């Protein structure tokens, strides 16, 4: 008797917390292109760093802002943003993408975390070795129009060309990759909190993950700021702007499987 094939189980959703100095867009897709893209977020000051209000059925958000599944009034645009990647639509063996650009003023960086909705996988933070970055060399500032989905996908294709392509970084860079055409570029991580610029101090991030007063958009203590460094020998920080684009806009990506099966 022939038995019907059993369909594979649907992966869990991925819960995302993200913020960037200054602007970013988040999405997910295959190795070759985004299939879903949340439009860009361009913020400054408190809207980058400060926690949103906590909320629940008994404590609604002010100003008719919706209380999200993280228990936070995230629609107020303050602090880290929250996203849900549906497990039934995210491509198998795909990537989570974060497209970032800065105002080339004061500081710049990306920080966040990714976990499964059912708690079955590992929590993956910015700064983990699974991340890759590509510096497109296409300068975009917050006052400019955000990059379109077509423009981003064109740059992903350029990044996939590696050293033969036109990107500033010569393709994807990361701890697990051997690509580094110039030998001095890197995905830079602020591993030591003491080295963080003082402007990052107000970040909505826990000192103690078990703190019962944490809000739903509070990033875990383990997360670290990361950015692209175009020259790790020049003695300057990738997180302190020198007024130059330094390769951005940037595209960071993380294998979805590192979250679901990590």
Buried (B, 14 or more C-beta within 10 A) or exposed (E): EEEEEEEEEEBBBBBBBBBBBBBBBBBBBBEEBBBBBBEBBBBBEEBBBBBBBBBEEEEEBEEEBEBBEBBBBBBBEBBBBBBEBBBEEBBEEBBBBBBBBBBBEBBBBBBBBBBBBEEEBBBBBBBBEBBBBBBBBBBBBBEEEBBEBEBBBBBBEBBBEBEEBEBBBBBBBBEEEEBBBEEEBBBBBBEEEEEBBEBBEBBBBBEEEEEEEBBBBBBBBBBBBBBBBBBBEEEBBBBEBEEEBBBBBBBBBBBBBBBBEB
